[in-house]
Amino acid sequence: MKNKKMKLARVACDLSQEQLAEKIGVTRQTISLIESGKYNPTIKLCILICKTLDKTLDQLFWNSE
Amino acid sequence: MSFTRSANKLPNKIKDERIQKSTSQINAPMYYIILILTTISLTMKIALQLNPLTYVLEIIALISSLTYYTLSLTRKNMLFIKETDEVITDIKNSIKSNSYELCIIIFIVGQTILFISWFIYPLIPIQQVLSILSYTVMVVITSSYTSSKLTKKGLLVTWRSEKEKITIIKNQKIFSTVYSTVSIIILVVGIYLGHIGYISPNWSSTIIGVALGSCIIPVILFFNFKKTVLLNEKNANKEVTLAENSIEDKDETEIEA
């Protein structure tokens, strides 16, 4: 499932995929695959993404629908 | 207080879990292949009654990698687990991948040490050739398979930013240049020492052989590395574009429905 929340949060932080990847320490492709829902990150990576984008796990990775 | 501070601090560098997972998945079956090849090579060398120095690396590789594999599984209480799920498969793949890499390191480092040992305990040339050939075949067969698979998925050479990519290429060029220079110096010294009769012609030819062999690797790396990096980048982007396109197609179909 496509992760639109993460993409929106990243854009709100004024970060490109490459900049976010560099901050977290992963490749740009990994960020892109997470956003397009093709890769399920571990909880460790999810927490790192949340901390970088200043969001909670619920705000980025919980789908209430 | 200190816990909160450390928890909020982001690490400078973490390894990409997606790349590690995919690499382990590709490397894992190669552990079985290298185990089979090593056993065949060991059996043949013992049957041909070759000098134990020609098969010492097979014994070290088999014992150390199997010990590592068994101990790692035992430590995680997974030695006799028959059920598998995603997590168990990932952990097992990672252990197999590490065991495979351990075998490759033993063969490469061990072969270099053997080269040096032949100056002190020279073997019959045919035994030297057989020894080098067996290790080279094992390393080349398995690593060419894994590297081609990794390049296809864009996982062989990875970087986080364009800056890092340029640094990787630059470091590779420096490494190749230093390696080539050292090999050429060894080659010249070997020829000179053989020429003035300081060392025996056999030693001289071995030194020349080693230096020539060492020259080939950096030259190939030097010319191919940038090409490999670009191909890797192209394939990685292709994977991402494919993933993004498939999601967009899905979205469009959902809207139409």
Contacts between the chains, C-beta under 8 A, distances in Angstrom:
chain1	res1	chain2	res2	distance
A	2	B	247	5.1
A	2	B	251	7.2
A	18	B	160	7.7
A	18	B	161	5.9
A	18	B	162	7.7
A	21	B	160	5.4
A	21	B	161	7.6
A	22	B	160	4.6
A	22	B	161	4.8
A	23	B	10	6.8
A	24	B	10	7.4
A	24	B	14	7.2
A	25	B	11	6.3
A	25	B	12	7.2
A	25	B	13	4.7
A	25	B	14	4.0
A	25	B	15	7.6
A	25	B	16	7.5
A	25	B	160	6.7
A	26	B	14	7.2
A	26	B	16	4.3
A	26	B	17	7.6
A	26	B	18	7.3
A	26	B	160	6.9
A	27	B	16	5.4
A	27	B	18	7.8
A	27	B	19	6.7
A	27	B	158	5.1
A	27	B	159	7.1
A	27	B	160	6.2
A	27	B	236	7.4
A	28	B	160	7.4
A	29	B	18	7.9
A	29	B	154	6.8
A	29	B	236	4.9
A	29	B	237	7.4
A	29	B	239	6.7
A	29	B	240	5.1
A	30	B	16	5.6
A	30	B	18	4.7
A	30	B	19	7.4
A	32	B	240	4.5
A	32	B	243	7.3
A	32	B	244	6.9
A	33	B	18	6.9
A	33	B	239	7.8
A	33	B	240	6.4
A	33	B	243	5.7
A	36	B	240	7.6
A	36	B	243	4.7
A	36	B	244	5.0
A	36	B	247	4.8
A	37	B	247	6.2
A	38	B	243	4.0
A	38	B	246	7.9
A	38	B	247	7.5
A	39	B	18	5.6
A	41	B	17	7.2
A	41	B	18	7.8
A	42	B	17	5.7
A	44	B	17	7.4
A	45	B	17	5.9
A	48	B	10	6.6
A	48	B	14	7.3
A	51	B	8	6.6
A	51	B	10	6.3
A	52	B	10	6.6
